[in-house]
Amino acid sequence: MPLAVGVVGGGRMGSGIAHAFLIGGSLVRIVEADAAAGDRARAAVEKAVRASAERGNLVAGAKEAIGRLQIVRTPADLRAADLVVEAVPEEPEIKHAVLTAISAAVRPDAVVATNTSSLSVTDLATAITGPERFLGMHFFNPVPASKLIEVVVGQQTDPAVLEQAQKWVAGLGKTAVTVTDSPGFASSRLGVAIGLEAIRMLQDGVGSAQDIDTAMTLGYGHPMGPLKLTDLVGLDVRLGIAEYLHRMLGERFTPPQLLRDKVERGELGRKTGQGFYRWDD
């Protein structure tokens, strides 16, 4: 039987996670309470699956993969899921509420994962009945192209659940890095540190956004510069993570004023068309 996966939240990350599991052969249900949001999620996933088929990444073709996708309205529709991934906004209160609803709805042996990029997995586990079945599965944007998933182990995560999650990651053709629960884990902590320093350099007039980014892509082999990556992630998302890390780890994660100013002006990156770069789709 194919793996049955539930994804709660069908935004950019949620639809990407759904896409990855679909092309990996899973049955996927996306939970979106709003009908319009559900339609957008379906359209995004179907478009991505067809693109994967055109690139030759699907054995059975796009139609078969899309046939394994359903859009549902509530976590109660995920009773058959083996794995449920929460992919809602990076706000502790929202995640706690959603995880509580998931925990009440799914089978007691279903694995529940959070896609958080920085919040404490151990803290989020308090929303779960049976916290030993809970862990972090931090996917990277864009999900289908990314080769990495950061698996985060909470204080109560069962080693058998960790082992199963690592197997699922391998089944997606991706590599798992396993880290213990700590502020920002490994990837966000390092990525935000570089991103914030790049913003400070731009703020101080050290160089243009393009030149700062090129220094990292050509000088250090990064696939994308830190300022362009911040645009892709979302300046509001990066600010939220920086504020959390600032509270948890101290002054070295103080958000630059330039970042605060851009978020206040609504210059959030690719999703609004303007960040450190102009995005014309």
C-alpha positions as CSV (number, residue, x, y, z in Angstrom):
1,M,0.0,0.0,0.0
2,P,1.3,3.5,-0.8
3,L,2.1,5.9,2.0
4,A,-1.0,8.0,2.9
5,V,0.1,11.6,3.7
6,G,-1.9,14.5,5.0
7,V,-0.6,18.1,4.6
8,V,-2.4,20.7,6.6
9,G,-1.9,24.1,4.9
10,G,-1.8,24.3,1.1
11,G,0.3,27.5,0.7
12,R,3.7,27.6,-1.1
13,M,5.4,25.2,1.4
14,G,2.3,22.9,1.8
15,S,1.7,22.5,-1.9
16,G,5.4,21.9,-2.4
17,I,5.4,19.1,0.2
18,A,2.3,17.6,-1.4
19,H,4.0,17.7,-4.8
20,A,7.1,15.9,-3.4
21,F,5.1,13.1,-1.9
22,L,2.9,12.7,-5.0
23,I,5.9,12.3,-7.3
24,G,7.2,9.9,-4.7
25,G,4.1,7.7,-5.1
26,S,2.1,8.6,-2.0
27,L,-1.6,9.3,-1.6
28,V,-1.9,12.9,-0.5
29,R,-4.7,14.9,1.1
30,I,-4.3,18.7,1.6
31,V,-6.4,20.3,4.3
32,E,-7.7,23.8,3.4
33,A,-10.8,25.1,5.2
34,D,-11.3,27.8,2.6
35,A,-12.6,26.6,-0.7
36,A,-10.8,29.3,-2.7
37,A,-7.5,28.4,-0.9
38,G,-8.1,24.8,-1.7
39,D,-8.6,25.5,-5.4
40,R,-5.4,27.5,-5.4
41,A,-3.5,24.7,-3.7
42,R,-4.9,22.1,-6.2
43,A,-3.9,24.3,-9.2
44,A,-0.4,24.9,-7.8
45,V,0.2,21.2,-7.2
46,E,-1.3,20.1,-10.5
47,K,0.9,22.6,-12.4
48,A,4.0,21.4,-10.5
49,V,3.2,17.7,-11.1
50,R,2.8,18.3,-14.9
51,A,6.1,20.2,-14.9
52,S,7.7,17.2,-13.2
53,A,6.2,14.9,-15.8
54,E,7.6,17.0,-18.6
55,R,11.0,16.8,-17.1
56,G,10.8,13.0,-17.0
57,N,10.5,12.7,-13.2
58,L,7.3,10.7,-13.2
59,V,7.2,7.1,-14.3
60,A,3.4,6.8,-14.5
61,G,2.7,10.3,-15.7
62,A,1.0,13.4,-14.4
63,K,-2.6,12.1,-14.7
64,E,-1.9,9.2,-12.4
65,A,-0.1,11.3,-9.8
66,I,-2.8,14.0,-9.8
67,G,-5.4,11.2,-9.3
68,R,-3.8,10.5,-5.9
69,L,-4.4,14.1,-4.7
70,Q,-7.5,15.2,-2.7
71,I,-8.3,18.6,-1.2
72,V,-10.3,18.2,2.0
73,R,-11.7,20.7,4.6
74,T,-10.7,19.5,8.1
75,P,-8.1,17.3,9.8
76,A,-11.0,14.8,10.5
77,D,-10.6,13.9,6.8
78,L,-7.1,12.6,7.6
79,R,-8.1,9.5,9.6
80,A,-6.4,7.2,7.1
81,A,-3.1,9.1,7.1
82,D,0.2,7.4,8.1
83,L,2.0,10.7,8.2
84,V,0.5,14.2,8.7
85,V,2.7,17.3,8.0
86,E,1.6,20.6,9.5
87,A,2.6,23.5,7.1
88,V,0.7,26.5,8.5
89,P,2.3,30.0,9.2
90,E,5.2,30.3,11.5
91,E,3.2,31.5,14.5
92,P,3.2,29.4,17.7
93,E,-0.4,30.0,18.5
94,I,-1.6,29.0,15.1
95,K,0.6,25.9,15.0
96,H,-0.5,24.8,18.5
97,A,-4.2,25.1,17.5
98,V,-3.7,23.2,14.3
99,L,-1.6,20.5,15.9
100,T,-4.2,20.0,18.6
101,A,-6.8,19.5,15.9
102,I,-4.6,17.1,14.0
103,S,-3.9,15.1,17.2
104,A,-7.6,14.7,18.0
105,A,-8.4,13.6,14.5
106,V,-5.8,11.2,13.2
107,R,-5.1,7.6,14.2
108,P,-3.1,7.2,17.5
109,D,-0.3,5.5,15.5
110,A,0.0,8.1,12.8
111,V,3.2,10.1,12.8
112,V,2.7,13.9,13.1
113,A,5.4,16.3,11.8
114,T,5.8,20.1,11.9
115,N,7.4,21.9,9.0
116,T,8.6,24.7,11.4
117,S,11.9,26.3,10.4
118,S,12.8,27.5,13.9
119,L,10.2,27.0,16.6
120,S,10.8,24.5,19.4
121,V,9.6,21.0,18.4
122,T,9.5,20.0,22.1
123,D,7.2,22.9,22.8
124,L,5.0,22.2,19.9
125,A,4.8,18.6,21.0
126,T,2.7,19.6,24.0
127,A,-0.3,20.0,21.5
128,I,0.0,16.3,20.6
129,T,-1.5,13.3,22.4
130,G,1.4,10.8,22.3
131,P,4.3,13.3,21.8
132,E,6.6,10.4,21.1
133,R,5.2,10.2,17.6
134,F,5.9,13.9,16.9
135,L,9.0,15.4,15.2
136,G,10.1,18.2,12.9
137,M,10.4,17.7,9.1
138,H,11.8,21.0,7.9
139,F,11.4,21.1,4.1
140,F,13.2,23.7,2.0
141,N,11.8,26.0,-0.6
142,P,11.3,25.2,-3.4
143,V,10.5,21.7,-2.0
144,P,10.7,19.6,-5.2
145,A,14.1,21.0,-6.2
146,S,15.6,20.9,-2.8
147,K,17.7,17.9,-1.9
148,L,17.5,18.4,1.9
149,I,15.0,17.8,4.7
150,E,16.1,18.7,8.2
151,V,14.6,16.1,10.7
152,V,14.3,17.6,14.2
153,V,14.2,15.4,17.2
154,G,12.1,16.6,20.2
155,Q,12.8,15.5,23.7
156,Q,10.1,12.8,23.6
157,T,10.5,11.7,19.9
158,D,10.6,7.9,19.7
159,P,13.8,6.6,18.0
160,A,11.6,4.3,15.9
161,V,9.6,7.4,14.6
162,L,12.9,9.1,13.7
163,E,14.1,6.1,11.8
164,Q,10.8,5.9,9.9
165,A,11.0,9.6,9.0
166,Q,14.5,9.1,7.7
167,K,13.3,6.3,5.5
168,W,10.4,8.5,4.1
169,V,12.9,11.2,3.3
170,A,15.1,8.8,1.4
171,G,12.0,7.6,-0.4
172,L,11.5,11.1,-1.7
173,G,15.0,11.1,-3.1
174,K,16.2,13.6,-0.6
175,T,18.9,13.6,2.1
176,A,18.0,13.9,5.8
177,V,20.1,15.7,8.3
178,T,19.1,14.9,11.9
179,V,19.4,17.6,14.6
180,T,18.3,17.9,18.2
181,D,15.7,20.5,19.1
182,S,17.4,23.9,19.6
183,P,16.6,27.4,18.5
184,G,16.8,27.6,14.7
185,F,18.1,24.1,14.5
186,A,21.1,24.0,12.1
187,S,19.9,25.3,8.8
188,S,17.8,28.3,9.9
189,R,20.4,29.4,12.5
190,L,23.2,29.5,10.0
191,G,21.1,30.8,7.1
192,V,19.6,33.6,9.1
193,A,23.0,34.6,10.5
194,I,24.4,35.0,6.9
195,G,21.2,36.7,5.7
196,L,21.1,39.2,8.5
197,E,24.8,40.1,8.0
198,A,24.1,40.6,4.2
199,I,21.3,42.9,5.0
200,R,23.5,44.9,7.4
201,M,26.1,45.2,4.6
202,L,23.5,46.5,2.2
203,Q,22.3,48.9,4.9
204,D,25.9,50.1,5.5
205,G,26.6,50.7,1.8
206,V,29.2,47.9,1.5
207,G,27.9,46.9,-1.9
208,S,24.8,46.5,-4.0
209,A,22.4,43.5,-3.4
210,Q,23.6,42.0,-6.6
211,D,27.3,42.3,-5.7
212,I,26.8,41.0,-2.2
213,D,24.9,38.0,-3.5
214,T,27.5,37.4,-6.3
215,A,30.2,37.3,-3.7
216,M,28.6,34.3,-2.1
217,T,27.5,32.5,-5.3
218,L,30.8,32.8,-7.1
219,G,33.1,33.1,-4.1
220,Y,31.6,30.4,-1.9
221,G,29.6,28.3,-4.3
222,H,26.2,29.1,-2.8
223,P,23.4,28.3,-5.3
224,M,21.7,31.6,-4.4
225,G,22.9,34.8,-2.7
226,P,21.5,35.5,0.8
227,L,19.5,38.6,-0.2
228,K,17.8,36.8,-3.1
229,L,17.1,33.9,-0.9
230,T,15.5,36.2,1.7
231,D,13.3,37.5,-1.1
232,L,12.3,34.0,-1.9
233,V,11.6,33.0,1.7
234,G,9.8,36.2,2.4
235,L,11.2,39.2,4.4
236,D,8.4,38.9,6.9
237,V,9.2,35.2,7.5
238,R,12.9,36.0,7.9
239,L,12.1,38.8,10.3
240,G,9.9,36.6,12.4
241,I,12.6,33.9,12.7
242,A,15.2,36.6,13.5
243,E,13.1,38.0,16.2
244,Y,12.6,34.5,17.7
245,L,16.3,33.8,17.5
246,H,17.1,37.2,19.0
247,R,14.9,36.4,22.0
248,M,16.4,32.9,22.4
249,L,20.1,33.4,21.5
250,G,20.9,37.1,22.0
251,E,22.1,40.2,20.2
252,R,23.8,38.6,17.3
253,F,20.4,37.9,15.8
254,T,19.1,41.5,16.2
255,P,17.1,42.3,13.0
256,P,18.7,45.1,10.9
257,Q,16.5,48.3,10.7
258,L,16.5,47.9,6.9
259,L,14.7,44.6,7.2
260,R,12.1,46.1,9.6
261,D,11.6,49.0,7.3
262,K,11.0,46.9,4.2
263,V,8.5,44.7,6.0
264,E,6.6,47.7,7.3
265,R,6.4,49.0,3.7
266,G,5.1,45.7,2.6
267,E,8.2,44.9,0.5
268,L,8.2,41.2,1.4
269,G,10.1,39.8,-1.5
270,R,8.9,37.6,-4.4
271,K,5.4,37.2,-3.1
272,T,4.7,41.0,-3.3
273,G,6.9,41.7,-6.3
274,Q,9.5,43.8,-4.4
275,G,12.1,43.0,-1.7
276,F,15.8,43.4,-2.2
277,Y,15.1,42.8,-5.8
278,R,12.2,43.6,-8.2
279,W,10.3,40.5,-9.1
280,D,8.3,40.7,-12.4
281,D,6.5,37.4,-13.0
